[in-house]
Amino acid sequence: MTNELMVDIETSGSKPGCKVLSLGAFGFDKDGNQVEFYCRFDAKSQIAQGLEDDASTMAWWNNQGREAFEEAFGGDTDPIKGIADFKQWVMQNFRTSKFDKFRVWSRGIDFDFPILNRFFQTYGFNGFPWQFWQQYDYRTVANLFPVIKSAEGNVLKHSALEDAKAQMRGLRAFYTLTKD
C-alpha cells in the first residue's frame, strides 16, 4: 500500500467556516513507509479570522468529558504555521507530481474536505496539495463493508490522529477483503 493518506479533523462546528481544532493524518508514503502528522490549532486565535463555533457542536463537546474537551481545545499552534507544515509534509511524503497515483481519504467527503478547504483559504492558502479527483470517501467504504469496522480497533476518542489511524486500519482491511 503506497501513496494512501487518511485525514481527520476535529472542529467546533459541522460546516465550512467553523474552527478547526486539530488535523490528523496517517498514511503510507510513496515508498510504502508509515507516516503521520498531527497538529492542534489555537482555537482562540481563529475568532479574529471570523471562524465560528456551532452551538450544537459545542454542546456535544461539553458532553465528551473534560479530557476530550481539553485535548480538542488546548492546541496552541498558529494556524498559518500548522497549515504550511501540513502542506509541506504532504508534498514531502506523497507527491512528486500531480499525476502520481495518490489517494487521500476522509470519513465524509462532505465534511473534512470542505471545512479544511475554507480553513486553508481563511489563512491565505489556496487549495490542497492534491487534486480534487484524488479525494475519496472512507464513510462509503465503511458503510458498504461493515465487516471492516472491527479492523479499526479501539481508539482514543476524538483525537484526529487516532481516528485517522483507525480509519486507515479499516481501509487496509477493505483492500485485503477485496483483493483478487
HELIX and SHEET records of a PDB file:
HELIX    1   1 LYS A   44  GLN A   49  5                                   6    
HELIX    2   2 ALA A   55  ASN A   62  1                                   8    
HELIX    3   3 ARG A   66  PHE A   73  1                                   8    
HELIX    4   4 PRO A   79  PHE A   94  1                                  16    
HELIX    5   5 ASP A  112  THR A  122  1                                  11    
HELIX    6   6 PHE A  132  GLN A  134  5                                   3    
HELIX    7   7 TYR A  138  LEU A  144  1                                   7    
HELIX    8   8 PRO A  146  ILE A  148  5                                   3    
HELIX    9   9 LYS A  149  GLU A  152  1                                   4    
HELIX   10  10 ALA A  160  THR A  178  1                                  19    
SHEET    1   A 5 GLN A  34  ARG A  40  0                                        
SHEET    2   A 5 VAL A  20  PHE A  28 -1                                        
SHEET    3   A 5 GLU A   4  THR A  11 -1                                        
SHEET    4   A 5 ARG A 103  SER A 106  1                                        
SHEET    5   A 5 GLN A 135  ASP A 137  1                                        
END                                                                             
